[in-house]
Amino acid sequence: MKFLAISGSLRAASHNSDLLRAMARLAPADVSVVLYRGLGDLPLFNPDIEASDPAAVADLRTQIIAADALLIASPEYAHGITGVMKNALDWMVGCEAFVLKPVALLNASPRAVHAQASLTEIVTMMSARIVDDASVTVPILGSNLNEDEIARHPDISAVLQSALRALRAAVLATRLERQ
Ligand SMILES: Cc1cc2nc3c(=O)[nH]c(=O)nc-3n(C[C@H](O)[C@H](O)[C@H](O)COP(=O)(O)O)c2cc1C
């Protein structure tokens, strides 16, 4: 089973990316979590160039379609999700890559309520299946934990492993429905 993880931060030392990388280490044995690295390569969304299918957009779409589920984590910027995350999501609206895709929305900051609410609204509008039990808020920003410390933290790693198991279960349930 393959999960694609998308961080809404381009920062090298991003807490959101660290959170997703820690989840890759905590994943069940039959799940591989791959971090998407192309967010900064996407052109700015423009409906006029949609038909030309820019290579970076096609690559993101291919990776999403190939994934059994998505893990999404975005920082909050000015009470919204980041521009780069919104840009990526706008590119995916027309191609329906999100339709019925099980998605976990991870939040690295209990303060980031607006970004999480906005992400929930957008991804719901895109007809993805948000998996509530897999969508958790963990206090990474306040504690300044790095990837290794997140993966080793007894309480946080337990919450993240539980989220991963819930997402895995949602994928299995989706497969059964489609049979
Ligand atoms: C331009 C900008 C705006 C921000 N606005 C908010 C905000 O509205 N609410 C909030 O809780 N944090 C806000 N922050 C703090 C970020 O969410 C925080 O720095 C977070 O660590 C960024 O995630 P990252 O470590 O994954 O890059 C803002 C940061 C920046 C740079």
The ligand as a Gaussian input file, in Angstrom:
#p B3LYP/6-31G(d) Opt

LIG

0 1
 C        3.802000      34.547000       6.341000
 C        3.472000      33.755000       7.583000
 C        2.211000      33.827000       8.124000
 C        1.872000      33.066000       9.244000
 N        0.584000      33.122000       9.741000
 C        0.242000      32.315000      10.773000
 C       -1.111000      32.289000      11.231000
 O       -1.978000      32.960000      10.723000
 N       -1.414000      31.439000      12.254000
 C       -0.461000      30.633000      12.840000
 O       -0.806000      29.869000      13.759000
 N        0.830000      30.650000      12.418000
 C        1.199000      31.461000      11.409000
 N        2.482000      31.458000      10.951000
 C        3.467000      30.562000      11.587000
 C        3.679000      29.296000      10.763000
 O        2.511000      28.552000      10.671000
 C        4.802000      28.503000      11.400000
 O        5.986000      29.259000      11.192000
 C        5.012000      27.114000      10.885000
 O        6.136000      26.558000      11.522000
 C        5.322000      27.014000       9.443000
 O        5.340000      25.638000       9.089000
 P        6.675000      24.902000       8.601000
 O        7.578000      24.788000       9.810000
 O        6.185000      23.566000       8.136000
 O        7.294000      25.720000       7.506000
 C        2.845000      32.232000       9.849000
 C        4.140000      32.187000       9.295000
 C        4.446000      32.918000       8.172000
 C        5.845000      32.823000       7.578000

